[in-house]
Amino acid sequence: MNTKLVDSLVQVILSLSQEERTLLERKLFFEESEPSTKELMQIAQTGNSFDFLQDEPDIYSLKDGEPV
């Protein structure tokens, strides 16, 4: 275990303003630690992840199934 590094990090964190600590907590634990739904959608679209579906035949129509 690198106790010197941990001690240094604690000192840096303690020196942060409240606003900076809040930002750090958000980045570590909340909204910014995982991509949002919108970001995932953009990644899938720009990465061409679903391009293979364009070659699939249309086997269903609006007449298929029952209304929901």
Secondary structure in CASP SS format (residue, H / E / C, confidence):
PFRMAT SS
TARGET T0000
AUTHOR 0000-0000-0000
METHOD secondary structure of the structure
MODEL  1
M C 1.00
N C 1.00
T H 1.00
K H 1.00
L H 1.00
V H 1.00
D H 1.00
S H 1.00
L H 1.00
V H 1.00
Q H 1.00
V H 1.00
I H 1.00
L H 1.00
S H 1.00
L C 1.00
S C 1.00
Q H 1.00
E H 1.00
E H 1.00
R H 1.00
T H 1.00
L H 1.00
L H 1.00
E H 1.00
R H 1.00
K H 1.00
L H 1.00
F H 1.00
F C 1.00
E C 1.00
E C 1.00
S C 1.00
E C 1.00
P C 1.00
S C 1.00
T H 1.00
K H 1.00
E H 1.00
L H 1.00
M H 1.00
Q H 1.00
I H 1.00
A H 1.00
Q H 1.00
T H 1.00
G C 1.00
N C 1.00
S C 1.00
F C 1.00
D H 1.00
F H 1.00
L H 1.00
Q H 1.00
D H 1.00
E C 1.00
P C 1.00
D C 1.00
I C 1.00
Y C 1.00
S C 1.00
L C 1.00
K C 1.00
D C 1.00
G C 1.00
E C 1.00
P C 1.00
V C 1.00
END
